[in-house]
């Protein structure tokens, strides 16, 4: 399968031919360029990496919710400390994931 990119808005299309018009911006078919193997590899690798990032992001949300629950139980200071520190790590890593995906989009690796 080939990967085409709209020169107007950056929309990425997977298929043997470019679409008749861009579903995102409405540009005509002639505004699509066929990506070379290196460009296509970057797009595909970023798509897979971003899917992994989003899966990890969701898992971090689950861990954060468990940490909040554990902290609210307030069994003892040691438990609360672990839950609070882990909650901070979850929040920090979620912010890093969002920044990384934004960087991929900005560099045109993923749309």
Biopython code that builds the backbone (N, CA, C, O; Angstrom):
import numpy as np
from Bio.PDB.StructureBuilder import StructureBuilder

atoms = [
    (1, "UNK", "N", (0.839, -1.179, 0.000)),
    (1, "UNK", "CA", (0.000, 0.000, 0.000)),
    (1, "UNK", "C", (0.885, 1.244, 0.000)),
    (1, "UNK", "O", (1.950, 1.267, 0.618)),
    (2, "UNK", "N", (0.436, 2.249, -0.686)),
    (2, "UNK", "CA", (1.199, 3.487, -0.789)),
    (2, "UNK", "C", (0.629, 4.527, 0.172)),
    (2, "UNK", "O", (-0.521, 4.441, 0.602)),
    (3, "UNK", "N", (1.467, 5.511, 0.494)),
    (3, "UNK", "CA", (1.040, 6.591, 1.386)),
    (3, "UNK", "C", (1.146, 7.912, 0.631)),
    (3, "UNK", "O", (2.193, 8.256, 0.084)),
    (4, "UNK", "N", (0.045, 8.634, 0.618)),
    (4, "UNK", "CA", (-0.055, 9.929, -0.059)),
    (4, "UNK", "C", (-0.261, 11.008, 0.996)),
    (4, "UNK", "O", (-0.889, 10.762, 2.025)),
    (5, "UNK", "N", (0.270, 12.208, 0.741)),
    (5, "UNK", "CA", (0.098, 13.309, 1.676)),
    (5, "UNK", "C", (-0.387, 14.554, 0.944)),
    (5, "UNK", "O", (0.132, 14.922, -0.110)),
    (6, "UNK", "N", (-1.398, 15.191, 1.535)),
    (6, "UNK", "CA", (-1.925, 16.437, 0.976)),
    (6, "UNK", "C", (-0.909, 17.546, 1.219)),
    (6, "UNK", "O", (-0.484, 17.769, 2.353)),
    (7, "UNK", "N", (-0.526, 18.234, 0.161)),
    (7, "UNK", "CA", (0.441, 19.333, 0.280)),
    (7, "UNK", "C", (-0.177, 20.564, 0.937)),
    (7, "UNK", "O", (0.546, 21.445, 1.402)),
    (8, "UNK", "N", (-1.494, 20.632, 0.979)),
    (8, "UNK", "CA", (-2.169, 21.806, 1.539)),
    (8, "UNK", "C", (-2.255, 21.703, 3.066)),
    (8, "UNK", "O", (-1.876, 22.636, 3.774)),
    (9, "UNK", "N", (-2.755, 20.565, 3.572)),
    (9, "UNK", "CA", (-3.008, 20.467, 5.019)),
    (9, "UNK", "C", (-2.213, 19.374, 5.726)),
    (9, "UNK", "O", (-2.224, 19.303, 6.955)),
    (10, "UNK", "N", (-1.519, 18.516, 4.963)),
    (10, "UNK", "CA", (-0.717, 17.460, 5.567)),
    (10, "UNK", "C", (-1.459, 16.160, 5.820)),
    (10, "UNK", "O", (-0.873, 15.213, 6.346)),
    (11, "UNK", "N", (-2.743, 16.090, 5.456)),
    (11, "UNK", "CA", (-3.520, 14.864, 5.635)),
    (11, "UNK", "C", (-2.792, 13.696, 4.978)),
    (11, "UNK", "O", (-2.243, 13.842, 3.886)),
    (12, "UNK", "N", (-2.785, 12.528, 5.641)),
    (12, "UNK", "CA", (-2.124, 11.336, 5.129)),
    (12, "UNK", "C", (-3.189, 10.326, 4.704)),
    (12, "UNK", "O", (-4.124, 10.030, 5.449)),
    (13, "UNK", "N", (-3.021, 9.800, 3.474)),
    (13, "UNK", "CA", (-3.962, 8.835, 2.912)),
    (13, "UNK", "C", (-3.220, 7.556, 2.551)),
    (13, "UNK", "O", (-2.175, 7.592, 1.902)),
    (14, "UNK", "N", (-3.775, 6.420, 2.983)),
    (14, "UNK", "CA", (-3.226, 5.117, 2.636)),
    (14, "UNK", "C", (-4.051, 4.537, 1.490)),
    (14, "UNK", "O", (-5.270, 4.415, 1.616)),
    (15, "UNK", "N", (-3.412, 4.178, 0.376)),
    (15, "UNK", "CA", (-4.131, 3.600, -0.748)),
    (15, "UNK", "C", (-3.276, 3.547, -1.988)),
    (15, "UNK", "O", (-2.186, 4.116, -2.035)),
    (16, "UNK", "N", (-3.778, 2.859, -2.991)),
    (16, "UNK", "CA", (-3.049, 2.739, -4.253)),
    (16, "UNK", "C", (-3.046, 4.050, -5.031)),
    (16, "UNK", "O", (-2.138, 4.309, -5.821)),
    (17, "UNK", "N", (-4.063, 4.874, -4.804)),
    (17, "UNK", "CA", (-4.156, 6.179, -5.453)),
    (17, "UNK", "C", (-4.542, 7.233, -4.422)),
    (17, "UNK", "O", (-5.106, 6.924, -3.372)),
    (18, "UNK", "N", (-4.231, 8.465, -4.741)),
    (18, "UNK", "CA", (-4.680, 9.581, -3.891)),
    (18, "UNK", "C", (-6.195, 9.695, -4.009)),
    (18, "UNK", "O", (-6.760, 9.321, -5.036)),
    (19, "UNK", "N", (-6.862, 10.204, -2.975)),
    (19, "UNK", "CA", (-8.311, 10.399, -3.078)),
    (19, "UNK", "C", (-8.639, 11.518, -4.063)),
    (19, "UNK", "O", (-7.784, 12.348, -4.371)),
    (20, "UNK", "N", (-9.867, 11.539, -4.551)),
    (20, "UNK", "CA", (-10.295, 12.568, -5.503)),
    (20, "UNK", "C", (-10.197, 13.967, -4.898)),
    (20, "UNK", "O", (-9.875, 14.935, -5.587)),
    (21, "UNK", "N", (-10.481, 14.053, -3.592)),
    (21, "UNK", "CA", (-10.287, 15.318, -2.874)),
    (21, "UNK", "C", (-9.918, 14.991, -1.439)),
    (21, "UNK", "O", (-10.254, 13.924, -0.924)),
    (22, "UNK", "N", (-9.234, 15.903, -0.813)),
    (22, "UNK", "CA", (-8.781, 15.708, 0.562)),
    (22, "UNK", "C", (-9.988, 15.733, 1.504)),
    (22, "UNK", "O", (-10.765, 16.688, 1.489)),
    (23, "UNK", "N", (-10.147, 14.688, 2.323)),
    (23, "UNK", "CA", (-11.262, 14.674, 3.268)),
    (23, "UNK", "C", (-11.145, 15.745, 4.356)),
    (23, "UNK", "O", (-12.137, 16.118, 4.982)),
    (24, "UNK", "N", (-9.933, 16.228, 4.570)),
    (24, "UNK", "CA", (-9.716, 17.214, 5.627)),
    (24, "UNK", "C", (-9.935, 18.643, 5.127)),
    (24, "UNK", "O", (-10.647, 19.423, 5.760)),
    (25, "UNK", "N", (-9.321, 18.982, 3.987)),
    (25, "UNK", "CA", (-9.378, 20.384, 3.542)),
    (25, "UNK", "C", (-10.077, 20.583, 2.198)),
    (25, "UNK", "O", (-10.328, 21.717, 1.790)),
    (26, "UNK", "N", (-10.392, 19.480, 1.508)),
    (26, "UNK", "CA", (-11.085, 19.592, 0.235)),
    (26, "UNK", "C", (-10.195, 19.835, -0.971)),
    (26, "UNK", "O", (-10.698, 20.032, -2.078)),
    (27, "UNK", "N", (-8.876, 19.826, -0.779)),
    (27, "UNK", "CA", (-7.960, 20.060, -1.906)),
    (27, "UNK", "C", (-8.132, 18.955, -2.956)),
    (27, "UNK", "O", (-8.439, 17.815, -2.606)),
    (28, "UNK", "N", (-7.939, 19.280, -4.227)),
    (28, "UNK", "CA", (-8.095, 18.278, -5.281)),
    (28, "UNK", "C", (-6.978, 17.236, -5.262)),
    (28, "UNK", "O", (-5.943, 17.418, -4.620)),
    (29, "UNK", "N", (-7.214, 16.149, -5.978)),
    (29, "UNK", "CA", (-6.292, 15.016, -6.049)),
    (29, "UNK", "C", (-4.870, 15.429, -6.428)),
    (29, "UNK", "O", (-3.907, 14.854, -5.921)),
    (30, "UNK", "N", (-4.728, 16.415, -7.308)),
    (30, "UNK", "CA", (-3.393, 16.795, -7.763)),
    (30, "UNK", "C", (-2.552, 17.486, -6.691)),
    (30, "UNK", "O", (-1.373, 17.762, -6.915)),
    (31, "UNK", "N", (-3.141, 17.766, -5.534)),
    (31, "UNK", "CA", (-2.395, 18.365, -4.420)),
    (31, "UNK", "C", (-1.788, 17.295, -3.506)),
    (31, "UNK", "O", (-1.136, 17.619, -2.514)),
    (32, "UNK", "N", (-2.006, 16.020, -3.843)),
    (32, "UNK", "CA", (-1.419, 14.921, -3.071)),
    (32, "UNK", "C", (-0.108, 14.494, -3.697)),
    (32, "UNK", "O", (0.022, 14.435, -4.920)),
    (33, "UNK", "N", (0.872, 14.194, -2.842)),
    (33, "UNK", "CA", (2.151, 13.671, -3.310)),
    (33, "UNK", "C", (2.343, 12.269, -2.742)),
    (33, "UNK", "O", (1.957, 11.980, -1.609)),
    (34, "UNK", "N", (2.938, 11.421, -3.543)),
    (34, "UNK", "CA", (3.274, 10.073, -3.108)),
    (34, "UNK", "C", (4.551, 10.155, -2.271)),
    (34, "UNK", "O", (5.566, 10.677, -2.731)),
    (35, "UNK", "N", (4.498, 9.643, -1.051)),
    (35, "UNK", "CA", (5.675, 9.703, -0.182)),
    (35, "UNK", "C", (6.689, 8.642, -0.597)),
    (35, "UNK", "O", (6.328, 7.535, -0.996)),
    (36, "UNK", "N", (7.968, 9.008, -0.492)),
    (36, "UNK", "CA", (9.002, 8.024, -0.790)),
    (36, "UNK", "C", (9.096, 7.019, 0.362)),
    (36, "UNK", "O", (8.452, 7.201, 1.396)),
    (37, "UNK", "N", (9.884, 5.977, 0.192)),
    (37, "UNK", "CA", (9.960, 4.915, 1.195)),
    (37, "UNK", "C", (10.384, 5.433, 2.567)),
    (37, "UNK", "O", (9.839, 5.007, 3.585)),
    (38, "UNK", "N", (11.353, 6.350, 2.602)),
    (38, "UNK", "CA", (11.820, 6.888, 3.874)),
    (38, "UNK", "C", (10.722, 7.707, 4.565)),
    (38, "UNK", "O", (10.504, 7.556, 5.767)),
    (39, "UNK", "N", (10.042, 8.557, 3.823)),
    (39, "UNK", "CA", (8.958, 9.359, 4.380)),
    (39, "UNK", "C", (7.822, 8.460, 4.872)),
    (39, "UNK", "O", (7.272, 8.680, 5.951)),
    (40, "UNK", "N", (7.478, 7.456, 4.080)),
    (40, "UNK", "CA", (6.411, 6.527, 4.462)),
    (40, "UNK", "C", (6.786, 5.760, 5.722)),
    (40, "UNK", "O", (5.944, 5.526, 6.589)),
    (41, "UNK", "N", (8.054, 5.369, 5.819)),
    (41, "UNK", "CA", (8.519, 4.653, 7.013)),
    (41, "UNK", "C", (8.385, 5.530, 8.261)),
    (41, "UNK", "O", (7.947, 5.057, 9.309)),
    (42, "UNK", "N", (8.759, 6.799, 8.150)),
    (42, "UNK", "CA", (8.624, 7.716, 9.288)),
    (42, "UNK", "C", (7.170, 7.870, 9.719)),
    (42, "UNK", "O", (6.867, 7.855, 10.912)),
    (43, "UNK", "N", (6.272, 8.018, 8.752)),
    (43, "UNK", "CA", (4.850, 8.164, 9.051)),
    (43, "UNK", "C", (4.333, 6.910, 9.754)),
    (43, "UNK", "O", (3.655, 7.003, 10.777)),
    (44, "UNK", "N", (4.650, 5.757, 9.214)),
    (44, "UNK", "CA", (4.152, 4.499, 9.776)),
    (44, "UNK", "C", (4.760, 4.231, 11.154)),
    (44, "UNK", "O", (4.052, 3.808, 12.067)),
    (45, "UNK", "N", (6.045, 4.470, 11.310)),
    (45, "UNK", "CA", (6.694, 4.269, 12.615)),
    (45, "UNK", "C", (6.106, 5.203, 13.660)),
    (45, "UNK", "O", (5.888, 4.795, 14.801)),
    (46, "UNK", "N", (5.851, 6.435, 13.291)),
    (46, "UNK", "CA", (5.256, 7.390, 14.230)),
    (46, "UNK", "C", (3.828, 6.989, 14.598)),
    (46, "UNK", "O", (3.410, 7.148, 15.744)),
    (47, "UNK", "N", (3.083, 6.468, 13.622)),
    (47, "UNK", "CA", (1.719, 6.019, 13.910)),
    (47, "UNK", "C", (1.738, 4.911, 14.950)),
    (47, "UNK", "O", (0.960, 4.939, 15.903)),
    (48, "UNK", "N", (2.618, 3.939, 14.773)),
    (48, "UNK", "CA", (2.711, 2.821, 15.717)),
    (48, "UNK", "C", (3.175, 3.322, 17.081)),
    (48, "UNK", "O", (2.601, 2.957, 18.106)),
    (49, "UNK", "N", (4.210, 4.156, 17.095)),
    (49, "UNK", "CA", (4.717, 4.694, 18.355)),
    (49, "UNK", "C", (3.645, 5.500, 19.083)),
    (49, "UNK", "O", (3.504, 5.387, 20.301)),
    (50, "UNK", "N", (2.892, 6.309, 18.347)),
    (50, "UNK", "CA", (1.845, 7.106, 18.974)),
    (50, "UNK", "C", (0.733, 6.236, 19.540)),
    (50, "UNK", "O", (0.169, 6.561, 20.585)),
    (51, "UNK", "N", (0.408, 5.134, 18.866)),
    (51, "UNK", "CA", (-0.581, 4.205, 19.414)),
    (51, "UNK", "C", (-0.089, 3.622, 20.734)),
    (51, "UNK", "O", (-0.857, 3.481, 21.686)),
    (52, "UNK", "N", (1.199, 3.283, 20.785)),
    (52, "UNK", "CA", (1.782, 2.767, 22.030)),
    (52, "UNK", "C", (1.735, 3.841, 23.108)),
    (52, "UNK", "O", (1.370, 3.563, 24.250)),
    (53, "UNK", "N", (2.102, 5.064, 22.747)),
    (53, "UNK", "CA", (2.034, 6.171, 23.709)),
    (53, "UNK", "C", (0.625, 6.311, 24.283)),
    (53, "UNK", "O", (0.461, 6.485, 25.490)),
    (54, "UNK", "N", (-0.382, 6.235, 23.429)),
    (54, "UNK", "CA", (-1.758, 6.413, 23.895)),
    (54, "UNK", "C", (-2.195, 5.255, 24.793)),
    (54, "UNK", "O", (-2.940, 5.465, 25.750)),
    (55, "UNK", "N", (-1.747, 4.060, 24.500)),
    (55, "UNK", "CA", (-2.052, 2.911, 25.358)),
    (55, "UNK", "C", (-1.409, 3.105, 26.732)),
    (55, "UNK", "O", (-2.053, 2.896, 27.760)),
    (56, "UNK", "N", (-0.143, 3.503, 26.744)),
    (56, "UNK", "CA", (0.552, 3.759, 28.012)),
    (56, "UNK", "C", (-0.128, 4.896, 28.767)),
    (56, "UNK", "O", (-0.282, 4.826, 29.986)),
    (57, "UNK", "N", (-0.539, 5.951, 28.046)),
    (57, "UNK", "CA", (-1.246, 7.074, 28.666)),
    (57, "UNK", "C", (-2.489, 6.572, 29.409)),
    (57, "UNK", "O", (-2.743, 6.974, 30.544)),
    (58, "UNK", "N", (-3.254, 5.697, 28.768)),
    (58, "UNK", "CA", (-4.449, 5.138, 29.399)),
    (58, "UNK", "C", (-4.120, 4.299, 30.626)),
    (58, "UNK", "O", (-4.827, 4.357, 31.632)),
    (59, "UNK", "N", (-3.048, 3.522, 30.543)),
    (59, "UNK", "CA", (-2.632, 2.727, 31.696)),
    (59, "UNK", "C", (-2.199, 3.634, 32.854)),
    (59, "UNK", "O", (-2.486, 3.353, 34.017)),
    (60, "UNK", "N", (-1.505, 4.722, 32.514)),
    (60, "UNK", "CA", (-1.104, 5.676, 33.553)),
    (60, "UNK", "C", (-2.322, 6.309, 34.227)),
    (60, "UNK", "O", (-2.298, 6.575, 35.429)),
    (61, "UNK", "N", (-3.392, 6.550, 33.452)),
    (61, "UNK", "CA", (-4.632, 7.064, 34.051)),
    (61, "UNK", "C", (-5.190, 6.075, 35.057)),
    (61, "UNK", "O", (-5.663, 6.471, 36.122)),
    (62, "UNK", "N", (-5.138, 4.791, 34.728)),
    (62, "UNK", "CA", (-5.630, 3.763, 35.642)),
    (62, "UNK", "C", (-4.771, 3.700, 36.903)),
    (62, "UNK", "O", (-5.295, 3.604, 38.013)),
    (63, "UNK", "N", (-3.452, 3.755, 36.728)),
    (63, "UNK", "CA", (-2.543, 3.738, 37.886)),
    (63, "UNK", "C", (-2.782, 4.967, 38.755)),
    (63, "UNK", "O", (-2.808, 4.862, 39.981)),
    (64, "UNK", "N", (-2.957, 6.130, 38.131)),
    (64, "UNK", "CA", (-3.205, 7.362, 38.890)),
    (64, "UNK", "C", (-4.484, 7.243, 39.709)),
    (64, "UNK", "O", (-4.517, 7.668, 40.864)),
    (65, "UNK", "N", (-5.528, 6.677, 39.135)),
    (65, "UNK", "CA", (-6.785, 6.511, 39.871)),
    (65, "UNK", "C", (-6.595, 5.580, 41.063)),
    (65, "UNK", "O", (-7.138, 5.831, 42.139)),
    (66, "UNK", "N", (-5.828, 4.509, 40.880)),
    (66, "UNK", "CA", (-5.545, 3.610, 41.999)),
    (66, "UNK", "C", (-4.733, 4.305, 43.084)),
    (66, "UNK", "O", (-4.970, 4.093, 44.273)),
    (67, "UNK", "N", (-3.779, 5.132, 42.677)),
    (67, "UNK", "CA", (-2.964, 5.866, 43.646)),
    (67, "UNK", "C", (-3.815, 6.846, 44.451)),
    (67, "UNK", "O", (-3.643, 6.980, 45.662)),
    (68, "UNK", "N", (-4.727, 7.522, 43.772)),
    (68, "UNK", "CA", (-5.624, 8.445, 44.481)),
    (68, "UNK", "C", (-6.482, 7.688, 45.489)),
    (68, "UNK", "O", (-6.668, 8.142, 46.618)),
    (69, "UNK", "N", (-7.001, 6.540, 45.079)),
    (69, "UNK", "CA", (-7.820, 5.723, 45.984)),
    (69, "UNK", "C", (-7.004, 5.261, 47.183)),
    (69, "UNK", "O", (-7.463, 5.335, 48.323)),
    (70, "UNK", "N", (-5.789, 4.782, 46.918)),
    (70, "UNK", "CA", (-4.928, 4.319, 48.006)),
    (70, "UNK", "C", (-4.548, 5.431, 48.954)),
    (70, "UNK", "O", (-4.489, 5.227, 50.167)),
    (71, "UNK", "N", (-4.292, 6.605, 48.411)),
    (71, "UNK", "CA", (-3.932, 7.757, 49.244)),
    (71, "UNK", "C", (-5.101, 8.182, 50.123)),
    (71, "UNK", "O", (-4.914, 8.552, 51.282)),
    (72, "UNK", "N", (-6.321, 8.127, 49.558)),
    (72, "UNK", "CA", (-7.511, 8.507, 50.325)),
    (72, "UNK", "C", (-7.778, 7.561, 51.488)),
    (72, "UNK", "O", (-8.316, 7.979, 52.513)),
    (73, "UNK", "N", (-7.409, 6.291, 51.341)),
    (73, "UNK", "CA", (-7.581, 5.335, 52.439)),
    (73, "UNK", "C", (-6.721, 5.749, 53.620)),
    (73, "UNK", "O", (-7.110, 5.580, 54.776)),
    (74, "UNK", "N", (-5.536, 6.298, 53.316)),
    (74, "UNK", "CA", (-4.671, 6.876, 54.349)),
    (74, "UNK", "C", (-4.341, 5.880, 55.456)),
    (74, "UNK", "O", (-4.456, 6.188, 56.643)),
    (75, "UNK", "N", (-3.926, 4.669, 55.042)),
    (75, "UNK", "CA", (-3.634, 3.621, 56.016)),
    (75, "UNK", "C", (-2.457, 3.989, 56.906)),
    (75, "UNK", "O", (-2.539, 3.879, 58.129)),
    (76, "UNK", "N", (-1.382, 4.418, 56.301)),
    (76, "UNK", "CA", (-0.231, 4.874, 57.081)),
    (76, "UNK", "C", (0.635, 5.765, 56.195)),
    (76, "UNK", "O", (0.498, 5.749, 54.972)),
    (77, "UNK", "N", (1.519, 6.536, 56.807)),
    (77, "UNK", "CA", (2.328, 7.485, 56.039)),
    (77, "UNK", "C", (3.161, 6.844, 54.929)),
    (77, "UNK", "O", (3.340, 7.450, 53.872)),
    (78, "UNK", "N", (3.668, 5.645, 55.147)),
    (78, "UNK", "CA", (4.467, 4.979, 54.122)),
    (78, "UNK", "C", (3.655, 4.681, 52.864)),
    (78, "UNK", "O", (4.123, 4.893, 51.745)),
    (79, "UNK", "N", (2.437, 4.189, 53.063)),
    (79, "UNK", "CA", (1.563, 3.892, 51.920)),
    (79, "UNK", "C", (1.206, 5.178, 51.171)),
    (79, "UNK", "O", (1.269, 5.235, 49.943)),
    (80, "UNK", "N", (0.836, 6.195, 51.924)),
    (80, "UNK", "CA", (0.436, 7.464, 51.304)),
    (80, "UNK", "C", (1.594, 8.048, 50.505)),
    (80, "UNK", "O", (1.394, 8.568, 49.407)),
    (81, "UNK", "N", (2.799, 7.963, 51.052)),
    (81, "UNK", "CA", (3.973, 8.491, 50.360)),
    (81, "UNK", "C", (4.180, 7.785, 49.024)),
    (81, "UNK", "O", (4.428, 8.433, 48.007)),
    (82, "UNK", "N", (4.078, 6.467, 49.029)),
    (82, "UNK", "CA", (4.247, 5.708, 47.783)),
    (82, "UNK", "C", (3.189, 6.117, 46.766)),
    (82, "UNK", "O", (3.508, 6.393, 45.609)),
    (83, "UNK", "N", (1.919, 6.157, 47.201)),
    (83, "UNK", "CA", (0.837, 6.514, 46.279)),
    (83, "UNK", "C", (1.002, 7.936, 45.738)),
    (83, "UNK", "O", (0.810, 8.174, 44.546)),
    (84, "UNK", "N", (1.353, 8.870, 46.605)),
    (84, "UNK", "CA", (1.505, 10.265, 46.172)),
    (84, "UNK", "C", (2.677, 10.431, 45.202)),
    (84, "UNK", "O", (2.563, 11.154, 44.211)),
    (85, "UNK", "N", (3.793, 9.773, 45.479)),
    (85, "UNK", "CA", (4.949, 9.862, 44.586)),
    (85, "UNK", "C", (4.643, 9.229, 43.229)),
    (85, "UNK", "O", (5.015, 9.765, 42.186)),
    (86, "UNK", "N", (3.970, 8.097, 43.257)),
    (86, "UNK", "CA", (3.629, 7.434, 42.004)),
    (86, "UNK", "C", (2.624, 8.255, 41.205)),
    (86, "UNK", "O", (2.693, 8.289, 39.977)),
    (87, "UNK", "N", (1.705, 8.906, 41.876)),
    (87, "UNK", "CA", (0.747, 9.783, 41.203)),
    (87, "UNK", "C", (1.492, 10.915, 40.487)),
    (87, "UNK", "O", (1.165, 11.255, 39.350)),
    (88, "UNK", "N", (2.482, 11.488, 41.146)),
    (88, "UNK", "CA", (3.283, 12.546, 40.518)),
    (88, "UNK", "C", (4.002, 12.026, 39.268)),
    (88, "UNK", "O", (4.049, 12.712, 38.247)),
    (89, "UNK", "N", (4.563, 10.813, 39.351)),
    (89, "UNK", "CA", (5.254, 10.226, 38.208)),
    (89, "UNK", "C", (4.269, 10.000, 37.058)),
    (89, "UNK", "O", (4.586, 10.282, 35.902)),
    (90, "UNK", "N", (3.079, 9.494, 37.372)),
    (90, "UNK", "CA", (2.061, 9.262, 36.327)),
    (90, "UNK", "C", (1.719, 10.563, 35.617)),
    (90, "UNK", "O", (1.672, 10.610, 34.388)),
    (91, "UNK", "N", (1.482, 11.608, 36.380)),
    (91, "UNK", "CA", (1.136, 12.907, 35.783)),
    (91, "UNK", "C", (2.269, 13.442, 34.916)),
    (91, "UNK", "O", (2.033, 13.960, 33.824)),
    (92, "UNK", "N", (3.499, 13.316, 35.405)),
    (92, "UNK", "CA", (4.657, 13.798, 34.649)),
    (92, "UNK", "C", (4.811, 13.033, 33.332)),
    (92, "UNK", "O", (5.033, 13.637, 32.282)),
    (93, "UNK", "N", (4.694, 11.725, 33.389)),
    (93, "UNK", "CA", (4.852, 10.912, 32.178)),
    (93, "UNK", "C", (3.720, 11.162, 31.190)),
    (93, "UNK", "O", (3.949, 11.116, 29.981)),
    (94, "UNK", "N", (2.515, 11.423, 31.664)),
    (94, "UNK", "CA", (1.421, 11.761, 30.756)),
    (94, "UNK", "C", (1.708, 13.069, 30.024)),
    (94, "UNK", "O", (1.421, 13.191, 28.833)),
    (95, "UNK", "N", (2.264, 14.031, 30.721)),
    (95, "UNK", "CA", (2.628, 15.299, 30.083)),
    (95, "UNK", "C", (3.715, 15.085, 29.028)),
    (95, "UNK", "O", (3.669, 15.678, 27.950)),
    (96, "UNK", "N", (4.691, 14.236, 29.347)),
    (96, "UNK", "CA", (5.757, 13.938, 28.382)),
    (96, "UNK", "C", (5.191, 13.250, 27.136)),
    (96, "UNK", "O", (5.600, 13.557, 26.017)),
    (97, "UNK", "N", (4.260, 12.330, 27.330)),
    (97, "UNK", "CA", (3.642, 11.638, 26.199)),
    (97, "UNK", "C", (2.915, 12.633, 25.305)),
    (97, "UNK", "O", (3.054, 12.585, 24.083)),
    (98, "UNK", "N", (2.146, 13.528, 25.900)),
    (98, "UNK", "CA", (1.422, 14.520, 25.092)),
    (98, "UNK", "C", (2.389, 15.406, 24.311)),
    (98, "UNK", "O", (2.132, 15.735, 23.153)),
    (99, "UNK", "N", (3.494, 15.791, 24.934)),
    (99, "UNK", "CA", (4.486, 16.628, 24.256)),
    (99, "UNK", "C", (5.146, 15.865, 23.112)),
    (99, "UNK", "O", (5.399, 16.442, 22.054)),
    (100, "UNK", "N", (5.423, 14.594, 23.304)),
    (100, "UNK", "CA", (6.060, 13.788, 22.267)),
    (100, "UNK", "C", (5.141, 13.631, 21.055)),
    (100, "UNK", "O", (5.586, 13.771, 19.916)),
    (101, "UNK", "N", (3.874, 13.346, 21.294)),
    (101, "UNK", "CA", (2.930, 13.217, 20.180)),
    (101, "UNK", "C", (2.787, 14.554, 19.459)),
    (101, "UNK", "O", (2.746, 14.590, 18.229)),
    (102, "UNK", "N", (2.712, 15.637, 20.200)),
    (102, "UNK", "CA", (2.631, 16.960, 19.569)),
    (102, "UNK", "C", (3.862, 17.214, 18.698)),
    (102, "UNK", "O", (3.756, 17.807, 17.625)),
    (103, "UNK", "N", (5.013, 16.771, 19.159)),
    (103, "UNK", "CA", (6.236, 16.914, 18.373)),
    (103, "UNK", "C", (6.181, 16.122, 17.084)),
    (103, "UNK", "O", (6.633, 16.598, 16.043)),
    (104, "UNK", "N", (5.630, 14.913, 17.137)),
    (104, "UNK", "CA", (5.489, 14.111, 15.919)),
    (104, "UNK", "C", (4.578, 14.815, 14.914)),
    (104, "UNK", "O", (4.880, 14.861, 13.721)),
    (105, "UNK", "N", (3.485, 15.352, 15.392)),
    (105, "UNK", "CA", (2.549, 16.047, 14.505)),
    (105, "UNK", "C", (3.210, 17.277, 13.900)),
    (105, "UNK", "O", (3.081, 17.531, 12.702)),
    (106, "UNK", "N", (3.915, 18.037, 14.725)),
    (106, "UNK", "CA", (4.559, 19.269, 14.254)),
    (106, "UNK", "C", (5.609, 18.969, 13.187)),
    (106, "UNK", "O", (5.785, 19.748, 12.250)),
    (107, "UNK", "N", (6.306, 17.839, 13.329)),
    (107, "UNK", "CA", (7.340, 17.480, 12.365)),
    (107, "UNK", "C", (6.762, 16.814, 11.112)),
    (107, "UNK", "O", (7.503, 16.456, 10.196)),
    (108, "UNK", "N", (5.439, 16.650, 11.076)),
    (108, "UNK", "CA", (4.816, 16.043, 9.904)),
    (108, "UNK", "C", (4.969, 14.539, 9.833)),
    (108, "UNK", "O", (4.748, 13.940, 8.781)),
    (109, "UNK", "N", (5.343, 13.922, 10.942)),
    (109, "UNK", "CA", (5.507, 12.472, 10.954)),
    (109, "UNK", "C", (4.174, 11.759, 11.126)),
    (109, "UNK", "O", (4.031, 10.593, 10.757)),
    (110, "UNK", "N", (3.214, 12.456, 11.679)),
    (110, "UNK", "CA", (1.931, 11.809, 11.988)),
    (110, "UNK", "C", (0.840, 12.840, 11.974)),
    (110, "UNK", "O", (1.024, 13.930, 12.515)),
    (111, "UNK", "N", (-0.289, 12.540, 11.376)),
    (111, "UNK", "CA", (-1.432, 13.431, 11.337)),
    (111, "UNK", "C", (-2.674, 12.722, 11.778)),
    (111, "UNK", "O", (-3.749, 13.322, 11.809)),
]
sb = StructureBuilder()
sb.init_structure("model")
sb.init_model(0)
sb.init_chain("A")
sb.init_seg("    ")
for serial, (resi, resn, name, xyz) in enumerate(atoms, 1):
    if name == "N":
        sb.init_residue(resn, " ", resi, " ")
    sb.init_atom(name, np.array(xyz, "f"), 0.0, 1.0, " ", f" {name:<3s}", serial, name[0])
structure = sb.get_structure()
